[in-house]
Amino acid sequence: MWTEVYFSQNEGKVKRLVDILSEAHIISRVRGSGEGTGRCYVVFVPRAELDEAQNIIVESDIF
C-alpha cells in the first residue's frame, strides 16, 4: 500500500525529494493535480518504507 509522505506546490522540491529517496533505495510515486500556479504534487512511498522516508525528509532540509 502506498502512503502520502510529502505535499508541495514546488515541482523542483518534489523532484529533489524523489532523487534523494531514490539514492536511499526507496521507491516513490508522484501524483500531480491542478493547473498553472495552482498545481500541487504529492509524493507517495510504500507503507513499509514510511518511517525511513520521513527521517530522510527531515534530515534533507528540503523544507
PDB file of N, CA, C and O in Angstrom:
ATOM      1  N   MET A   1       0.832  -1.170   0.000  1.00  0.00           N
ATOM      2  CA  MET A   1       0.000   0.000   0.000  1.00  0.00           C
ATOM      3  C   MET A   1       0.888   1.248   0.000  1.00  0.00           C
ATOM      4  O   MET A   1       1.894   1.304   0.707  1.00  0.00           O
ATOM      5  N   TRP A   2       0.511   2.227  -0.785  1.00  0.00           N
ATOM      6  CA  TRP A   2       1.251   3.481  -0.903  1.00  0.00           C
ATOM      7  C   TRP A   2       0.697   4.503   0.085  1.00  0.00           C
ATOM      8  O   TRP A   2      -0.512   4.582   0.306  1.00  0.00           O
ATOM      9  N   THR A   3       1.599   5.278   0.674  1.00  0.00           N
ATOM     10  CA  THR A   3       1.226   6.270   1.671  1.00  0.00           C
ATOM     11  C   THR A   3       1.804   7.632   1.301  1.00  0.00           C
ATOM     12  O   THR A   3       2.961   7.736   0.893  1.00  0.00           O
ATOM     13  N   GLU A   4       0.989   8.670   1.447  1.00  0.00           N
ATOM     14  CA  GLU A   4       1.451  10.029   1.168  1.00  0.00           C
ATOM     15  C   GLU A   4       2.501  10.429   2.199  1.00  0.00           C
ATOM     16  O   GLU A   4       2.317  10.263   3.404  1.00  0.00           O
ATOM     17  N   VAL A   5       3.619  10.968   1.678  1.00  0.00           N
ATOM     18  CA  VAL A   5       4.699  11.350   2.576  1.00  0.00           C
ATOM     19  C   VAL A   5       5.102  12.819   2.424  1.00  0.00           C
ATOM     20  O   VAL A   5       5.764  13.370   3.304  1.00  0.00           O
ATOM     21  N   TYR A   6       4.713  13.452   1.325  1.00  0.00           N
ATOM     22  CA  TYR A   6       5.117  14.839   1.090  1.00  0.00           C
ATOM     23  C   TYR A   6       4.143  15.480   0.120  1.00  0.00           C
ATOM     24  O   TYR A   6       3.657  14.835  -0.809  1.00  0.00           O
ATOM     25  N   PHE A   7       3.863  16.760   0.346  1.00  0.00           N
ATOM     26  CA  PHE A   7       2.928  17.511  -0.478  1.00  0.00           C
ATOM     27  C   PHE A   7       3.530  18.886  -0.727  1.00  0.00           C
ATOM     28  O   PHE A   7       3.978  19.546   0.211  1.00  0.00           O
ATOM     29  N   SER A   8       3.544  19.324  -1.984  1.00  0.00           N
ATOM     30  CA  SER A   8       4.152  20.623  -2.287  1.00  0.00           C
ATOM     31  C   SER A   8       3.617  21.181  -3.603  1.00  0.00           C
ATOM     32  O   SER A   8       3.153  20.442  -4.471  1.00  0.00           O
ATOM     33  N   GLN A   9       3.694  22.498  -3.724  1.00  0.00           N
ATOM     34  CA  GLN A   9       3.399  23.154  -4.996  1.00  0.00           C
ATOM     35  C   GLN A   9       4.685  23.403  -5.776  1.00  0.00           C
ATOM     36  O   GLN A   9       4.639  23.851  -6.922  1.00  0.00           O
ATOM     37  N   ASN A  10       5.818  23.120  -5.170  1.00  0.00           N
ATOM     38  CA  ASN A  10       7.116  23.391  -5.777  1.00  0.00           C
ATOM     39  C   ASN A  10       7.635  22.127  -6.467  1.00  0.00           C
ATOM     40  O   ASN A  10       8.091  21.189  -5.813  1.00  0.00           O
ATOM     41  N   GLU A  11       7.559  22.120  -7.792  1.00  0.00           N
ATOM     42  CA  GLU A  11       7.964  20.947  -8.563  1.00  0.00           C
ATOM     43  C   GLU A  11       9.447  20.619  -8.362  1.00  0.00           C
ATOM     44  O   GLU A  11       9.822  19.447  -8.333  1.00  0.00           O
ATOM     45  N   GLY A  12      10.279  21.634  -8.225  1.00  0.00           N
ATOM     46  CA  GLY A  12      11.705  21.422  -8.020  1.00  0.00           C
ATOM     47  C   GLY A  12      11.995  20.673  -6.730  1.00  0.00           C
ATOM     48  O   GLY A  12      12.837  19.776  -6.709  1.00  0.00           O
ATOM     49  N   LYS A  13      11.300  21.037  -5.644  1.00  0.00           N
ATOM     50  CA  LYS A  13      11.490  20.346  -4.366  1.00  0.00           C
ATOM     51  C   LYS A  13      11.029  18.901  -4.451  1.00  0.00           C
ATOM     52  O   LYS A  13      11.645  18.004  -3.876  1.00  0.00           O
ATOM     53  N   VAL A  14       9.945  18.688  -5.170  1.00  0.00           N
ATOM     54  CA  VAL A  14       9.428  17.324  -5.329  1.00  0.00           C
ATOM     55  C   VAL A  14      10.431  16.468  -6.101  1.00  0.00           C
ATOM     56  O   VAL A  14      10.710  15.334  -5.709  1.00  0.00           O
ATOM     57  N   LYS A  15      10.971  16.998  -7.186  1.00  0.00           N
ATOM     58  CA  LYS A  15      11.960  16.249  -7.965  1.00  0.00           C
ATOM     59  C   LYS A  15      13.205  15.966  -7.127  1.00  0.00           C
ATOM     60  O   LYS A  15      13.777  14.878  -7.194  1.00  0.00           O
ATOM     61  N   ARG A  16      13.618  16.957  -6.337  1.00  0.00           N
ATOM     62  CA  ARG A  16      14.783  16.778  -5.461  1.00  0.00           C
ATOM     63  C   ARG A  16      14.525  15.667  -4.443  1.00  0.00           C
ATOM     64  O   ARG A  16      15.390  14.824  -4.205  1.00  0.00           O
ATOM     65  N   LEU A  17      13.335  15.668  -3.848  1.00  0.00           N
ATOM     66  CA  LEU A  17      12.989  14.634  -2.874  1.00  0.00           C
ATOM     67  C   LEU A  17      12.981  13.251  -3.513  1.00  0.00           C
ATOM     68  O   LEU A  17      13.509  12.301  -2.934  1.00  0.00           O
ATOM     69  N   VAL A  18      12.400  13.129  -4.678  1.00  0.00           N
ATOM     70  CA  VAL A  18      12.364  11.842  -5.369  1.00  0.00           C
ATOM     71  C   VAL A  18      13.789  11.341  -5.631  1.00  0.00           C
ATOM     72  O   VAL A  18      14.064  10.150  -5.487  1.00  0.00           O
ATOM     73  N   ASP A  19      14.693  12.248  -6.015  1.00  0.00           N
ATOM     74  CA  ASP A  19      16.094  11.872  -6.230  1.00  0.00           C
ATOM     75  C   ASP A  19      16.745  11.413  -4.925  1.00  0.00           C
ATOM     76  O   ASP A  19      17.469  10.417  -4.909  1.00  0.00           O
ATOM     77  N   ILE A  20      16.490  12.136  -3.835  1.00  0.00           N
ATOM     78  CA  ILE A  20      17.063  11.776  -2.531  1.00  0.00           C
ATOM     79  C   ILE A  20      16.547  10.414  -2.079  1.00  0.00           C
ATOM     80  O   ILE A  20      17.314   9.584  -1.591  1.00  0.00           O
ATOM     81  N   LEU A  21      15.251  10.188  -2.242  1.00  0.00           N
ATOM     82  CA  LEU A  21      14.678   8.889  -1.862  1.00  0.00           C
ATOM     83  C   LEU A  21      15.253   7.772  -2.722  1.00  0.00           C
ATOM     84  O   LEU A  21      15.544   6.686  -2.220  1.00  0.00           O
ATOM     85  N   SER A  22      15.414   8.029  -3.990  1.00  0.00           N
ATOM     86  CA  SER A  22      15.982   7.030  -4.900  1.00  0.00           C
ATOM     87  C   SER A  22      17.403   6.660  -4.496  1.00  0.00           C
ATOM     88  O   SER A  22      17.776   5.487  -4.525  1.00  0.00           O
ATOM     89  N   GLU A  23      18.197   7.664  -4.117  1.00  0.00           N
ATOM     90  CA  GLU A  23      19.570   7.400  -3.671  1.00  0.00           C
ATOM     91  C   GLU A  23      19.589   6.533  -2.418  1.00  0.00           C
ATOM     92  O   GLU A  23      20.546   5.796  -2.183  1.00  0.00           O
ATOM     93  N   ALA A  24      18.520   6.622  -1.605  1.00  0.00           N
ATOM     94  CA  ALA A  24      18.400   5.814  -0.389  1.00  0.00           C
ATOM     95  C   ALA A  24      17.697   4.484  -0.666  1.00  0.00           C
ATOM     96  O   ALA A  24      17.364   3.749   0.264  1.00  0.00           O
ATOM     97  N   HIS A  25      17.474   4.180  -1.941  1.00  0.00           N
ATOM     98  CA  HIS A  25      16.833   2.939  -2.385  1.00  0.00           C
ATOM     99  C   HIS A  25      15.390   2.822  -1.901  1.00  0.00           C
ATOM    100  O   HIS A  25      14.920   1.733  -1.569  1.00  0.00           O
ATOM    101  N   ILE A  26      14.694   3.958  -1.867  1.00  0.00           N
ATOM    102  CA  ILE A  26      13.270   3.981  -1.529  1.00  0.00           C
ATOM    103  C   ILE A  26      12.511   4.373  -2.785  1.00  0.00           C
ATOM    104  O   ILE A  26      12.726   5.447  -3.346  1.00  0.00           O
ATOM    105  N   ILE A  27      11.626   3.496  -3.216  1.00  0.00           N
ATOM    106  CA  ILE A  27      10.838   3.803  -4.404  1.00  0.00           C
ATOM    107  C   ILE A  27       9.752   4.810  -4.034  1.00  0.00           C
ATOM    108  O   ILE A  27       9.281   4.845  -2.897  1.00  0.00           O
ATOM    109  N   SER A  28       9.367   5.619  -5.001  1.00  0.00           N
ATOM    110  CA  SER A  28       8.336   6.625  -4.753  1.00  0.00           C
ATOM    111  C   SER A  28       7.534   6.848  -6.020  1.00  0.00           C
ATOM    112  O   SER A  28       7.952   6.503  -7.125  1.00  0.00           O
ATOM    113  N   ARG A  29       6.369   7.434  -5.816  1.00  0.00           N
ATOM    114  CA  ARG A  29       5.495   7.827  -6.926  1.00  0.00           C
ATOM    115  C   ARG A  29       5.073   9.265  -6.690  1.00  0.00           C
ATOM    116  O   ARG A  29       4.935   9.706  -5.549  1.00  0.00           O
ATOM    117  N   VAL A  30       4.870   9.986  -7.775  1.00  0.00           N
ATOM    118  CA  VAL A  30       4.420  11.374  -7.672  1.00  0.00           C
ATOM    119  C   VAL A  30       3.109  11.509  -8.437  1.00  0.00           C
ATOM    120  O   VAL A  30       2.963  11.014  -9.555  1.00  0.00           O
ATOM    121  N   ARG A  31       2.178  12.180  -7.814  1.00  0.00           N
ATOM    122  CA  ARG A  31       0.908  12.471  -8.483  1.00  0.00           C
ATOM    123  C   ARG A  31       0.715  13.979  -8.456  1.00  0.00           C
ATOM    124  O   ARG A  31       0.829  14.605  -7.402  1.00  0.00           O
ATOM    125  N   GLY A  32       0.430  14.548  -9.588  1.00  0.00           N
ATOM    126  CA  GLY A  32       0.174  15.978  -9.680  1.00  0.00           C
ATOM    127  C   GLY A  32      -1.294  16.235  -9.940  1.00  0.00           C
ATOM    128  O   GLY A  32      -1.984  15.416 -10.548  1.00  0.00           O
ATOM    129  N   SER A  33      -1.767  17.381  -9.475  1.00  0.00           N
ATOM    130  CA  SER A  33      -3.145  17.759  -9.765  1.00  0.00           C
ATOM    131  C   SER A  33      -3.230  19.272  -9.884  1.00  0.00           C
ATOM    132  O   SER A  33      -2.384  19.997  -9.361  1.00  0.00           O
ATOM    133  N   GLY A  34      -4.235  19.726 -10.560  1.00  0.00           N
ATOM    134  CA  GLY A  34      -4.421  21.160 -10.764  1.00  0.00           C
ATOM    135  C   GLY A  34      -3.683  21.641 -11.999  1.00  0.00           C
ATOM    136  O   GLY A  34      -3.046  20.864 -12.709  1.00  0.00           O
ATOM    137  N   GLU A  35      -3.784  22.937 -12.236  1.00  0.00           N
ATOM    138  CA  GLU A  35      -3.154  23.533 -13.408  1.00  0.00           C
ATOM    139  C   GLU A  35      -2.508  24.865 -13.044  1.00  0.00           C
ATOM    140  O   GLU A  35      -2.914  25.533 -12.093  1.00  0.00           O
ATOM    141  N   GLY A  36      -1.514  25.227 -13.807  1.00  0.00           N
ATOM    142  CA  GLY A  36      -0.871  26.530 -13.648  1.00  0.00           C
ATOM    143  C   GLY A  36      -0.289  26.743 -12.263  1.00  0.00           C
ATOM    144  O   GLY A  36       0.374  25.860 -11.719  1.00  0.00           O
ATOM    145  N   THR A  37      -0.535  27.913 -11.694  1.00  0.00           N
ATOM    146  CA  THR A  37       0.030  28.242 -10.383  1.00  0.00           C
ATOM    147  C   THR A  37      -0.634  27.459  -9.261  1.00  0.00           C
ATOM    148  O   THR A  37      -0.111  27.430  -8.147  1.00  0.00           O
ATOM    149  N   GLY A  38      -1.769  26.825  -9.523  1.00  0.00           N
ATOM    150  CA  GLY A  38      -2.460  26.026  -8.515  1.00  0.00           C
ATOM    151  C   GLY A  38      -2.073  24.558  -8.526  1.00  0.00           C
ATOM    152  O   GLY A  38      -2.682  23.747  -7.829  1.00  0.00           O
ATOM    153  N   ARG A  39      -1.057  24.213  -9.319  1.00  0.00           N
ATOM    154  CA  ARG A  39      -0.644  22.811  -9.428  1.00  0.00           C
ATOM    155  C   ARG A  39       0.010  22.347  -8.135  1.00  0.00           C
ATOM    156  O   ARG A  39       0.842  23.055  -7.567  1.00  0.00           O
ATOM    157  N   CYS A  40      -0.362  21.165  -7.671  1.00  0.00           N
ATOM    158  CA  CYS A  40       0.192  20.568  -6.450  1.00  0.00           C
ATOM    159  C   CYS A  40       0.717  19.175  -6.768  1.00  0.00           C
ATOM    160  O   CYS A  40       0.237  18.506  -7.683  1.00  0.00           O
ATOM    161  N   TYR A  41       1.711  18.754  -5.995  1.00  0.00           N
ATOM    162  CA  TYR A  41       2.331  17.449  -6.184  1.00  0.00           C
ATOM    163  C   TYR A  41       2.310  16.689  -4.860  1.00  0.00           C
ATOM    164  O   TYR A  41       2.560  17.258  -3.797  1.00  0.00           O
ATOM    165  N   VAL A  42       2.010  15.404  -4.943  1.00  0.00           N
ATOM    166  CA  VAL A  42       2.008  14.541  -3.769  1.00  0.00           C
ATOM    167  C   VAL A  42       2.992  13.410  -4.025  1.00  0.00           C
ATOM    168  O   VAL A  42       2.958  12.780  -5.082  1.00  0.00           O
ATOM    169  N   VAL A  43       3.875  13.150  -3.051  1.00  0.00           N
ATOM    170  CA  VAL A  43       4.847  12.065  -3.152  1.00  0.00           C
ATOM    171  C   VAL A  43       4.362  10.919  -2.264  1.00  0.00           C
ATOM    172  O   VAL A  43       4.015  11.120  -1.100  1.00  0.00           O
ATOM    173  N   PHE A  44       4.346   9.733  -2.829  1.00  0.00           N
ATOM    174  CA  PHE A  44       3.930   8.531  -2.110  1.00  0.00           C
ATOM    175  C   PHE A  44       5.106   7.563  -2.011  1.00  0.00           C
ATOM    176  O   PHE A  44       5.939   7.486  -2.914  1.00  0.00           O
ATOM    177  N   VAL A  45       5.162   6.826  -0.901  1.00  0.00           N
ATOM    178  CA  VAL A  45       6.136   5.754  -0.717  1.00  0.00           C
ATOM    179  C   VAL A  45       5.390   4.530  -0.188  1.00  0.00           C
ATOM    180  O   VAL A  45       4.294   4.662   0.358  1.00  0.00           O
ATOM    181  N   PRO A  46       5.973   3.341  -0.344  1.00  0.00           N
ATOM    182  CA  PRO A  46       5.337   2.163   0.248  1.00  0.00           C
ATOM    183  C   PRO A  46       5.244   2.313   1.767  1.00  0.00           C
ATOM    184  O   PRO A  46       6.159   2.834   2.406  1.00  0.00           O
ATOM    185  N   ARG A  47       4.151   1.859   2.326  1.00  0.00           N
ATOM    186  CA  ARG A  47       3.930   1.985   3.776  1.00  0.00           C
ATOM    187  C   ARG A  47       5.085   1.380   4.576  1.00  0.00           C
ATOM    188  O   ARG A  47       5.437   1.903   5.634  1.00  0.00           O
ATOM    189  N   ALA A  48       5.671   0.303   4.095  1.00  0.00           N
ATOM    190  CA  ALA A  48       6.773  -0.350   4.800  1.00  0.00           C
ATOM    191  C   ALA A  48       8.012   0.549   4.891  1.00  0.00           C
ATOM    192  O   ALA A  48       8.856   0.345   5.763  1.00  0.00           O
ATOM    193  N   GLU A  49       8.127   1.533   4.007  1.00  0.00           N
ATOM    194  CA  GLU A  49       9.289   2.421   3.985  1.00  0.00           C
ATOM    195  C   GLU A  49       8.961   3.823   4.505  1.00  0.00           C
ATOM    196  O   GLU A  49       9.779   4.736   4.389  1.00  0.00           O
ATOM    197  N   LEU A  50       7.776   3.993   5.073  1.00  0.00           N
ATOM    198  CA  LEU A  50       7.319   5.308   5.511  1.00  0.00           C
ATOM    199  C   LEU A  50       8.232   5.936   6.564  1.00  0.00           C
ATOM    200  O   LEU A  50       8.623   7.095   6.423  1.00  0.00           O
ATOM    201  N   ASP A  51       8.575   5.201   7.605  1.00  0.00           N
ATOM    202  CA  ASP A  51       9.413   5.759   8.675  1.00  0.00           C
ATOM    203  C   ASP A  51      10.762   6.221   8.146  1.00  0.00           C
ATOM    204  O   ASP A  51      11.234   7.306   8.486  1.00  0.00           O
ATOM    205  N   GLU A  52      11.376   5.395   7.318  1.00  0.00           N
ATOM    206  CA  GLU A  52      12.680   5.764   6.760  1.00  0.00           C
ATOM    207  C   GLU A  52      12.559   6.988   5.851  1.00  0.00           C
ATOM    208  O   GLU A  52      13.411   7.876   5.880  1.00  0.00           O
ATOM    209  N   ALA A  53      11.502   7.028   5.051  1.00  0.00           N
ATOM    210  CA  ALA A  53      11.292   8.170   4.154  1.00  0.00           C
ATOM    211  C   ALA A  53      11.076   9.458   4.953  1.00  0.00           C
ATOM    212  O   ALA A  53      11.614  10.504   4.590  1.00  0.00           O
ATOM    213  N   GLN A  54      10.305   9.393   6.021  1.00  0.00           N
ATOM    214  CA  GLN A  54      10.080  10.574   6.855  1.00  0.00           C
ATOM    215  C   GLN A  54      11.385  11.063   7.470  1.00  0.00           C
ATOM    216  O   GLN A  54      11.637  12.267   7.510  1.00  0.00           O
ATOM    217  N   ASN A  55      12.209  10.151   7.944  1.00  0.00           N
ATOM    218  CA  ASN A  55      13.508  10.534   8.511  1.00  0.00           C
ATOM    219  C   ASN A  55      14.376  11.227   7.465  1.00  0.00           C
ATOM    220  O   ASN A  55      15.036  12.224   7.757  1.00  0.00           O
ATOM    221  N   ILE A  56      14.369  10.698   6.257  1.00  0.00           N
ATOM    222  CA  ILE A  56      15.160  11.287   5.171  1.00  0.00           C
ATOM    223  C   ILE A  56      14.664  12.696   4.853  1.00  0.00           C
ATOM    224  O   ILE A  56      15.468  13.601   4.630  1.00  0.00           O
ATOM    225  N   ILE A  57      13.355  12.884   4.832  1.00  0.00           N
ATOM    226  CA  ILE A  57      12.793  14.204   4.542  1.00  0.00           C
ATOM    227  C   ILE A  57      13.237  15.213   5.593  1.00  0.00           C
ATOM    228  O   ILE A  57      13.646  16.324   5.256  1.00  0.00           O
ATOM    229  N   VAL A  58      13.159  14.832   6.857  1.00  0.00           N
ATOM    230  CA  VAL A  58      13.556  15.745   7.934  1.00  0.00           C
ATOM    231  C   VAL A  58      15.046  16.063   7.854  1.00  0.00           C
ATOM    232  O   VAL A  58      15.450  17.214   8.016  1.00  0.00           O
ATOM    233  N   GLU A  59      15.858  15.040   7.605  1.00  0.00           N
ATOM    234  CA  GLU A  59      17.316  15.230   7.551  1.00  0.00           C
ATOM    235  C   GLU A  59      17.770  15.957   6.289  1.00  0.00           C
ATOM    236  O   GLU A  59      18.845  16.557   6.286  1.00  0.00           O
ATOM    237  N   SER A  60      16.984  15.920   5.227  1.00  0.00           N
ATOM    238  CA  SER A  60      17.411  16.502   3.949  1.00  0.00           C
ATOM    239  C   SER A  60      17.243  18.012   3.904  1.00  0.00           C
ATOM    240  O   SER A  60      17.733  18.651   2.973  1.00  0.00           O
ATOM    241  N   ASP A  61      16.574  18.594   4.867  1.00  0.00           N
ATOM    242  CA  ASP A  61      16.347  20.043   4.903  1.00  0.00           C
ATOM    243  C   ASP A  61      15.643  20.519   3.625  1.00  0.00           C
ATOM    244  O   ASP A  61      15.958  21.584   3.094  1.00  0.00           O
ATOM    245  N   ILE A  62      14.705  19.734   3.151  1.00  0.00           N
ATOM    246  CA  ILE A  62      14.008  20.048   1.905  1.00  0.00           C
ATOM    247  C   ILE A  62      12.950  21.145   2.103  1.00  0.00           C
ATOM    248  O   ILE A  62      12.468  21.726   1.130  1.00  0.00           O
ATOM    249  N   PHE A  63      12.604  21.416   3.319  1.00  0.00           N
ATOM    250  CA  PHE A  63      11.600  22.446   3.585  1.00  0.00           C
ATOM    251  C   PHE A  63      12.235  23.780   3.359  1.00  0.00           C
ATOM    252  O   PHE A  63      11.581  24.810   3.523  1.00  0.00           O
TER     253      PHE A  63
END
